[in-house]
């Protein structure tokens, strides 16, 4: 006899997003074209890949759909899953969780199935895949060993019980609510095996990118514009109206290049001229211009400097040197340089992450692990203890990113005051990920879009077997590839192992995670400089936007007043 240990959660659709809207289009009217400046131009549409810009999640949330969402109040709501429950199978002594999926289609009309989630998650856990989100799946039976290459994906506790039922088997008794929060991460969205497996460049090929969310990619010009159109098959039965679940016909995202003029300035001008109706990407100038009208939420991401612990600058292998470089930086000043309302970082885990449950904050409970201001005196003391008085190294930042450049210039100055000879190096977005993966850097700046309400996501990748990086398979041993920083510390690894399956005692789990964060700050392979925020400015013509946790906006019910009469300047449209 099976003993049910989880309560079936009958969840209504989040924030009314998927409820019939009650309005339909008439005649030849397709609906509104809502023109926006939402985020910097993405370099990849793979939801589980490394993203150079934390804002990319705003776009991903329009075209992909994970099993659940975290609602604005912090509770778990329905995404692709309509209900979920846990069971204990007394016969084999295993703990399982089930997700029942709603009936909907990919934008080419094929049914979204549980197999699409199985494929996407097995792909993340494939030893040949780079994904910083792999550790999110490690509570699943054999997941860690599958990623290490000592078991195959057939051994993974993950199957499609039927077309619309996903079955997860855990390593041990695991809290269903915590896992339901975990699978809200956009990185765990479904993918189409028939498209991804056939095209190694599928993530930038608009004909290969299949969209499960309310919008699909209609056209993309790198660095110019991204056109999203209504997924005509999203939540649509044959006898239902086309616009019953998604009102806007099109969302056009612009990216502008004008000599000597920042992209943010160009798009802000378009907003002022009535050509755009939504801004959520700002620089210091445009943020100051609109600050009284901007709404903001914590973004569950941070801007960090990674230290290559095996760099040719050998002194970076010393934790005291790395920590000295970290605490010598004035994060209050850095936040001021950024000028978009970001928060000075005082630890690795950003604001907005839950401590034990919704309504609690990990950063508040953990307090400051380093000062928001510079601590040059203690930095010099640490260098003295390490026997290091200076040296040469390079700080790498993203070319064309004015904010990253300004922060890099400040850091170079601060570290030169400690006696180091530091040069700043700009690397293009095209080559940035390769620079990171190959370890061809001394110190590098990178957004880390954790997009999770669990501190584990931000801490686990620094453990050697949790990085999510490509693993060279050796069936004779437990293999792994360390984090990009090349940090390897047995004590840290042990702490992560010990907390992995602690899920039901919330206080014990939180205490362990705080101890892990303190250990990571001591090791200092990474230092967080500031916590990102999701800013938005919405035109008075645009209404009915819905917001989920961390300020992510849903456009399914968006209404643009007078859209039939809006005359846009002539621009050539892009096509698939």
NUSETOR-999220 format. One line per field, with one value per residue (C-alpha): residue number from 1; residue in three letters; x, y, z. Coordinates in steps of 0.1 Angstrom, whole numbers, plus 5000, padded with zeros to 4 digits. Example, Ala and Ser with C-alpha at 12.3 -4.5 7.8 and 13.67 -1.06 7.14 Angstrom:
<rs>
resi = 1	2;
resn = ALA	SER;
px = 5123	5137;
py = 4955	4989;
pz = 5078	5071;
</rs>
This chain:
<rs>
resi = 1	2	3	4	5	6	7	8	9	10	11	12	13	14	15	16	17	18	19	20	21	22	23	24	25	26	27	28	29	30	31	32	33	34	35	36	37	38	39	40	41	42	43	44	45	46	47	48	49	50	51	52	53	54	55	56	57	58	59	60	61	62	63	64	65	66	67	68	69	70	71	72	73	74	75	76	77	78	79	80	81	82	83	84	85	86	87	88	89	90	91	92	93	94	95	96	97	98	99	100	101	102	103	104	105	106	107	108	109	110	111	112	113	114	115	116	117	118	119	120	121	122	123	124	125	126	127	128	129	130	131	132	133	134	135	136	137	138	139	140	141	142	143	144	145	146	147	148	149	150	151	152	153	154	155	156	157	158	159	160	161	162	163	164	165	166	167	168	169	170	171	172	173	174	175	176	177	178	179	180	181	182	183	184	185	186	187	188	189	190	191	192	193	194	195	196	197	198	199	200	201	202	203	204	205	206	207	208	209	210	211	212	213	214	215	216	217	218	219	220	221	222	223	224	225	226	227	228	229	230	231	232	233	234	235	236	237	238	239	240	241	242	243	244	245	246	247	248	249	250	251	252	253	254	255	256	257	258	259	260	261	262	263	264	265	266	267	268	269	270	271	272	273	274	275	276	277	278	279	280	281	282	283	284	285	286	287	288	289	290	291	292	293	294	295	296	297	298	299	300	301	302	303	304	305	306	307	308	309	310	311	312	313	314	315	316	317	318	319	320	321	322	323	324	325	326	327	328	329	330	331	332	333	334	335	336	337	338	339	340	341	342	343	344	345	346	347	348	349	350	351	352	353	354	355	356	357	358	359	360	361	362	363	364	365	366	367	368	369	370	371	372	373	374	375	376	377	378	379	380	381	382	383	384	385	386	387	388	389	390	391	392	393	394	395	396	397	398	399	400	401	402	403	404	405	406	407	408	409	410	411	412	413	414	415	416	417	418	419	420	421	422	423	424	425	426	427	428	429	430	431	432	433	434	435	436	437	438	439	440	441	442	443	444	445	446	447	448	449	450	451	452	453	454	455	456	457	458	459	460	461	462	463	464	465	466	467	468	469	470	471	472	473	474	475	476	477	478	479	480	481	482	483	484	485	486	487	488	489	490	491	492	493	494	495	496	497	498	499	500	501	502	503	504	505	506	507	508	509	510	511	512	513	514	515	516	517	518	519	520	521	522	523	524	525	526	527	528	529	530	531	532	533	534	535	536	537	538	539	540	541	542	543	544	545	546	547	548	549	550	551	552	553	554	555	556	557	558	559	560	561	562	563	564	565	566	567	568	569	570	571	572	573	574	575	576;
resn = UNK	UNK	UNK	UNK	UNK	UNK	UNK	UNK	UNK	UNK	UNK	UNK	UNK	UNK	UNK	UNK	UNK	UNK	UNK	UNK	UNK	UNK	UNK	UNK	UNK	UNK	UNK	UNK	UNK	UNK	UNK	UNK	UNK	UNK	UNK	UNK	UNK	UNK	UNK	UNK	UNK	UNK	UNK	UNK	UNK	UNK	UNK	UNK	UNK	UNK	UNK	UNK	UNK	UNK	UNK	UNK	UNK	UNK	UNK	UNK	UNK	UNK	UNK	UNK	UNK	UNK	UNK	UNK	UNK	UNK	UNK	UNK	UNK	UNK	UNK	UNK	UNK	UNK	UNK	UNK	UNK	UNK	UNK	UNK	UNK	UNK	UNK	UNK	UNK	UNK	UNK	UNK	UNK	UNK	UNK	UNK	UNK	UNK	UNK	UNK	UNK	UNK	UNK	UNK	UNK	UNK	UNK	UNK	UNK	UNK	UNK	UNK	UNK	UNK	UNK	UNK	UNK	UNK	UNK	UNK	UNK	UNK	UNK	UNK	UNK	UNK	UNK	UNK	UNK	UNK	UNK	UNK	UNK	UNK	UNK	UNK	UNK	UNK	UNK	UNK	UNK	UNK	UNK	UNK	UNK	UNK	UNK	UNK	UNK	UNK	UNK	UNK	UNK	UNK	UNK	UNK	UNK	UNK	UNK	UNK	UNK	UNK	UNK	UNK	UNK	UNK	UNK	UNK	UNK	UNK	UNK	UNK	UNK	UNK	UNK	UNK	UNK	UNK	UNK	UNK	UNK	UNK	UNK	UNK	UNK	UNK	UNK	UNK	UNK	UNK	UNK	UNK	UNK	UNK	UNK	UNK	UNK	UNK	UNK	UNK	UNK	UNK	UNK	UNK	UNK	UNK	UNK	UNK	UNK	UNK	UNK	UNK	UNK	UNK	UNK	UNK	UNK	UNK	UNK	UNK	UNK	UNK	UNK	UNK	UNK	UNK	UNK	UNK	UNK	UNK	UNK	UNK	UNK	UNK	UNK	UNK	UNK	UNK	UNK	UNK	UNK	UNK	UNK	UNK	UNK	UNK	UNK	UNK	UNK	UNK	UNK	UNK	UNK	UNK	UNK	UNK	UNK	UNK	UNK	UNK	UNK	UNK	UNK	UNK	UNK	UNK	UNK	UNK	UNK	UNK	UNK	UNK	UNK	UNK	UNK	UNK	UNK	UNK	UNK	UNK	UNK	UNK	UNK	UNK	UNK	UNK	UNK	UNK	UNK	UNK	UNK	UNK	UNK	UNK	UNK	UNK	UNK	UNK	UNK	UNK	UNK	UNK	UNK	UNK	UNK	UNK	UNK	UNK	UNK	UNK	UNK	UNK	UNK	UNK	UNK	UNK	UNK	UNK	UNK	UNK	UNK	UNK	UNK	UNK	UNK	UNK	UNK	UNK	UNK	UNK	UNK	UNK	UNK	UNK	UNK	UNK	UNK	UNK	UNK	UNK	UNK	UNK	UNK	UNK	UNK	UNK	UNK	UNK	UNK	UNK	UNK	UNK	UNK	UNK	UNK	UNK	UNK	UNK	UNK	UNK	UNK	UNK	UNK	UNK	UNK	UNK	UNK	UNK	UNK	UNK	UNK	UNK	UNK	UNK	UNK	UNK	UNK	UNK	UNK	UNK	UNK	UNK	UNK	UNK	UNK	UNK	UNK	UNK	UNK	UNK	UNK	UNK	UNK	UNK	UNK	UNK	UNK	UNK	UNK	UNK	UNK	UNK	UNK	UNK	UNK	UNK	UNK	UNK	UNK	UNK	UNK	UNK	UNK	UNK	UNK	UNK	UNK	UNK	UNK	UNK	UNK	UNK	UNK	UNK	UNK	UNK	UNK	UNK	UNK	UNK	UNK	UNK	UNK	UNK	UNK	UNK	UNK	UNK	UNK	UNK	UNK	UNK	UNK	UNK	UNK	UNK	UNK	UNK	UNK	UNK	UNK	UNK	UNK	UNK	UNK	UNK	UNK	UNK	UNK	UNK	UNK	UNK	UNK	UNK	UNK	UNK	UNK	UNK	UNK	UNK	UNK	UNK	UNK	UNK	UNK	UNK	UNK	UNK	UNK	UNK	UNK	UNK	UNK	UNK	UNK	UNK	UNK	UNK	UNK	UNK	UNK	UNK	UNK	UNK	UNK	UNK	UNK	UNK	UNK	UNK	UNK	UNK	UNK	UNK	UNK	UNK	UNK	UNK	UNK	UNK	UNK	UNK	UNK	UNK	UNK	UNK	UNK	UNK	UNK	UNK	UNK	UNK	UNK	UNK	UNK	UNK	UNK	UNK	UNK	UNK	UNK	UNK	UNK	UNK	UNK	UNK	UNK	UNK	UNK	UNK	UNK	UNK	UNK	UNK	UNK	UNK	UNK	UNK	UNK	UNK	UNK	UNK	UNK	UNK	UNK	UNK	UNK	UNK	UNK	UNK	UNK	UNK	UNK	UNK	UNK	UNK	UNK	UNK	UNK	UNK	UNK	UNK	UNK	UNK	UNK	UNK;
px = 5000	5014	5015	5008	5031	5025	4992	4979	4981	4953	4967	4948	4966	4990	4976	4948	4975	4960	4924	4902	4904	4868	4877	4883	4895	4872	4876	4912	4925	4954	4960	4985	5022	5038	5072	5096	5132	5134	5170	5203	5204	5208	5237	5218	5182	5191	5174	5199	5230	5254	5239	5261	5232	5209	5181	5178	5154	5128	5128	5131	5099	5079	5089	5095	5074	5088	5066	5058	5063	5070	5041	5045	5038	5064	5040	5043	5019	5011	5032	5031	5021	4985	4991	5018	5020	5045	5042	5062	5064	5066	5073	5107	5112	5114	5102	5085	5070	5045	5037	5005	5009	4983	4974	4991	5013	5047	5044	5045	5014	5030	5018	5041	5047	5064	5091	5101	5110	5128	5149	5157	5167	5187	5205	5215	5228	5247	5285	5289	5267	5278	5250	5254	5219	5228	5229	5192	5185	5208	5181	5169	5180	5214	5215	5250	5264	5249	5265	5298	5296	5297	5260	5240	5208	5189	5198	5182	5151	5131	5105	5074	5048	5025	5022	5011	5026	5062	5076	5106	5123	5144	5176	5159	5128	5127	5103	5078	5073	5110	5113	5082	5100	5132	5115	5101	5136	5134	5165	5144	5119	5112	5131	5124	5149	5141	5153	5181	5198	5200	5215	5244	5236	5199	5200	5206	5187	5151	5139	5151	5140	5107	5087	5064	5053	5027	5050	5073	5103	5090	5123	5156	5183	5214	5219	5188	5155	5138	5102	5079	5045	5016	5020	4988	4988	4993	4964	4942	4916	4901	4869	4886	4893	4928	4934	4916	4949	4973	4960	4989	4997	5034	5061	5089	5121	5145	5183	5200	5235	5243	5278	5286	5251	5244	5217	5198	5197	5184	5156	5147	5143	5120	5100	5097	5086	5058	5075	5081	5057	5079	5115	5132	5169	5186	5219	5227	5216	5182	5175	5180	5157	5128	5136	5104	5083	5103	5091	5118	5121	5151	5162	5177	5210	5243	5273	5304	5342	5355	5392	5410	5426	5450	5459	5494	5492	5501	5493	5456	5458	5460	5426	5440	5450	5416	5398	5421	5412	5375	5373	5394	5365	5340	5306	5287	5308	5303	5266	5267	5287	5261	5234	5204	5192	5213	5222	5258	5265	5274	5275	5273	5236	5215	5185	5151	5163	5142	5158	5134	5102	5084	5085	5120	5151	5184	5206	5188	5191	5228	5238	5268	5298	5318	5314	5296	5325	5361	5383	5418	5434	5424	5431	5467	5469	5458	5483	5510	5500	5502	5536	5524	5532	5520	5521	5505	5472	5444	5407	5384	5351	5324	5332	5305	5290	5296	5286	5311	5338	5332	5333	5364	5382	5374	5385	5418	5424	5415	5438	5467	5464	5472	5504	5492	5498	5464	5452	5416	5408	5375	5363	5334	5302	5310	5342	5333	5319	5349	5372	5354	5352	5389	5400	5418	5415	5429	5398	5366	5333	5300	5263	5252	5214	5206	5168	5162	5146	5169	5204	5217	5217	5242	5266	5266	5283	5316	5318	5339	5312	5284	5297	5276	5306	5315	5329	5355	5339	5360	5338	5364	5362	5341	5350	5342	5353	5356	5339	5352	5373	5391	5384	5387	5383	5375	5359	5336	5327	5317	5295	5276	5272	5258	5231	5221	5193	5184	5150	5124	5141	5141	5160	5187	5190	5192	5219	5240	5236	5247	5278	5285	5283	5307	5331	5328	5336	5366	5378	5369	5370	5342	5331	5297	5298	5262	5227	5207	5172	5145	5134	5105	5088	5054	5036	5002	4989	5000	4980	4972	5007	5011	5042	5056	5084	5116	5098	5093	5065	5039	5024	4997	4969	4987	4964	4977	4953	4945	4969	4949	4957	4994	5016	5051	5080	5086	5112	5120	5106	5127	5115	5122;
py = 5000	5034	5061	5096	5120	5150	5169	5174	5210	5222	5255	5280	5297	5324	5359	5352	5350	5320	5326	5335	5372	5378	5399	5388	5405	5414	5414	5418	5432	5411	5430	5455	5457	5467	5482	5479	5482	5453	5440	5441	5419	5383	5362	5329	5318	5286	5291	5269	5285	5311	5345	5376	5398	5390	5409	5381	5363	5389	5378	5341	5343	5354	5325	5296	5282	5263	5240	5266	5303	5322	5347	5383	5374	5346	5317	5290	5292	5272	5274	5245	5223	5226	5205	5186	5161	5138	5101	5075	5041	5016	4988	5001	5026	5056	5092	5106	5138	5142	5172	5172	5193	5215	5208	5233	5234	5246	5274	5249	5231	5201	5192	5201	5168	5155	5141	5176	5183	5150	5158	5194	5182	5153	5177	5199	5169	5156	5156	5173	5203	5236	5249	5266	5254	5216	5215	5225	5190	5172	5162	5138	5102	5096	5132	5140	5107	5112	5147	5132	5106	5075	5068	5073	5092	5060	5058	5092	5093	5111	5098	5108	5086	5096	5125	5150	5135	5140	5117	5126	5102	5118	5105	5107	5122	5157	5186	5190	5227	5234	5215	5232	5265	5251	5242	5277	5286	5295	5274	5243	5250	5223	5220	5202	5173	5171	5207	5210	5177	5185	5220	5229	5265	5261	5287	5316	5300	5314	5286	5260	5278	5262	5283	5268	5301	5327	5343	5329	5345	5358	5375	5385	5408	5407	5441	5456	5441	5410	5405	5382	5373	5356	5318	5309	5275	5285	5272	5271	5245	5243	5261	5288	5323	5331	5358	5342	5337	5361	5395	5413	5403	5414	5426	5443	5447	5473	5476	5506	5516	5552	5565	5583	5577	5551	5525	5533	5570	5562	5540	5565	5591	5567	5563	5601	5604	5578	5551	5528	5520	5501	5505	5481	5487	5519	5535	5561	5590	5576	5562	5597	5611	5588	5579	5593	5571	5539	5509	5484	5449	5428	5408	5376	5382	5400	5414	5396	5394	5359	5353	5326	5307	5289	5321	5328	5356	5329	5352	5349	5313	5327	5332	5360	5379	5374	5385	5416	5425	5420	5441	5469	5478	5504	5489	5520	5539	5511	5513	5550	5545	5521	5546	5525	5518	5487	5476	5474	5437	5425	5388	5363	5356	5385	5402	5386	5350	5332	5323	5295	5304	5332	5364	5357	5371	5352	5383	5401	5370	5364	5400	5417	5393	5422	5460	5480	5505	5499	5483	5492	5488	5452	5445	5456	5435	5404	5411	5414	5380	5365	5380	5397	5434	5436	5420	5423	5410	5418	5426	5414	5431	5430	5452	5478	5477	5512	5502	5473	5495	5522	5496	5481	5514	5521	5486	5490	5523	5508	5478	5499	5517	5483	5481	5460	5467	5461	5465	5464	5443	5446	5413	5412	5393	5369	5358	5364	5329	5312	5334	5323	5286	5284	5302	5328	5355	5366	5384	5387	5405	5386	5388	5357	5353	5328	5334	5313	5319	5292	5302	5268	5279	5307	5287	5251	5258	5266	5230	5210	5184	5210	5235	5222	5225	5200	5168	5146	5112	5085	5055	5042	5070	5099	5128	5165	5199	5227	5260	5286	5300	5266	5267	5233	5230	5197	5214	5235	5204	5186	5214	5214	5176	5178	5203	5189	5167	5187	5200	5196	5211	5247	5262	5236	5241	5278	5276	5253	5276	5306	5287	5277	5313	5324	5297	5309	5345	5332	5314	5344	5328	5353	5386	5402	5439	5448	5432	5438	5452	5449	5484	5493	5524	5518	5542	5554	5538	5504	5485	5451	5440	5412	5409	5378	5375	5395	5420	5398	5411	5390	5405	5380	5404	5436	5463	5492	5520	5533	5509	5509	5546	5546	5555	5541	5556	5534	5506	5475	5445	5414	5380	5344;
pz = 5000	4990	5016	5003	5021	4999	4996	4961	4952	4930	4917	4897	4868	4880	4883	4859	4831	4815	4823	4793	4788	4776	4746	4710	4679	4651	4613	4601	4635	4646	4679	4692	4683	4716	4710	4739	4750	4775	4777	4759	4728	4738	4726	4730	4733	4752	4786	4804	4790	4805	4799	4797	4807	4837	4820	4794	4817	4808	4772	4780	4802	4772	4749	4773	4802	4832	4853	4879	4886	4918	4921	4932	4969	4969	4967	4940	4911	4880	4849	4826	4855	4867	4898	4916	4944	4962	4970	4989	4972	5000	4976	4965	4993	4970	4972	4940	4928	4899	4878	4857	4826	4809	4773	4751	4720	4708	4683	4654	4667	4682	4717	4747	4765	4796	4773	4764	4800	4803	4773	4785	4820	4808	4784	4813	4832	4801	4808	4774	4784	4800	4823	4857	4865	4867	4905	4906	4895	4919	4943	4916	4920	4904	4889	4903	4890	4856	4853	4865	4837	4859	4852	4820	4816	4817	4854	4861	4883	4857	4833	4814	4831	4802	4777	4804	4836	4846	4873	4894	4918	4945	4961	4995	5011	4996	5003	4975	4981	4978	4946	4932	4938	4922	4889	4885	4872	4835	4828	4835	4807	4781	4748	4716	4710	4672	4668	4694	4685	4648	4649	4671	4665	4673	4701	4676	4646	4647	4626	4651	4683	4694	4718	4744	4760	4749	4723	4695	4678	4644	4634	4648	4636	4660	4675	4658	4668	4680	4670	4691	4679	4695	4697	4679	4694	4730	4751	4721	4713	4678	4688	4709	4698	4687	4713	4743	4762	4745	4736	4719	4684	4685	4709	4691	4711	4697	4700	4686	4675	4669	4668	4700	4715	4741	4732	4764	4753	4718	4732	4759	4731	4713	4744	4748	4712	4717	4695	4725	4754	4778	4790	4814	4805	4816	4821	4847	4826	4815	4850	4865	4839	4847	4883	4898	4875	4875	4895	4907	4923	4934	4904	4920	4902	4908	4890	4901	4896	4893	4902	4883	4911	4886	4867	4855	4880	4907	4937	4928	4940	4975	4992	5013	4982	4966	4997	4999	4963	4972	5003	4988	4965	4976	4966	4976	4950	4924	4929	4924	4892	4879	4887	4881	4916	4921	4957	4970	4976	5011	5004	4975	4978	4965	4981	4975	4980	5007	5040	5051	5033	5014	5033	5048	5033	5032	5029	5058	5080	5071	5074	5058	5051	5038	5040	5014	5017	5010	5037	5024	5059	5063	5026	5031	5063	5043	5016	5043	5058	5023	5017	4986	4979	4943	4909	4875	4862	4838	4845	4817	4810	4783	4754	4746	4781	4794	4829	4830	4817	4843	4871	4857	4855	4891	4902	4883	4902	4936	4931	4919	4952	4968	4947	4918	4881	4866	4830	4818	4788	4768	4751	4727	4735	4707	4725	4761	4770	4753	4774	4805	4797	4787	4818	4796	4822	4856	4868	4848	4853	4848	4857	4875	4868	4895	4890	4921	4955	4970	4982	4971	4935	4941	4963	4949	4915	4933	4946	4923	4914	4911	4886	4857	4833	4806	4821	4803	4808	4825	4833	4857	4882	4895	4871	4873	4861	4886	4884	4860	4888	4892	4929	4946	4983	5000	5031	5009	4988	5020	5032	4998	4999	5034	5025	4992	5005	5036	5026	5053	5083	5070	5100	5098	5060	5063	5090	5068	5038	5058	5069	5033	5022	5049	5038	5002	5012	5031	4999	4977	4942	4935	4949	4943	4936	4934	4933	4901	4901	4876	4866	4844	4830	4815	4792	4802	4770	4782	4808	4822	4827	4853	4875	4891	4916	4910	4888	4857	4836	4818	4786	4779	4788	4779	4763	4743	4741	4706	4690	4657	4653	4662	4633	4635	4615	4585	4593	4574	4592	4597	4587	4598;
</rs>
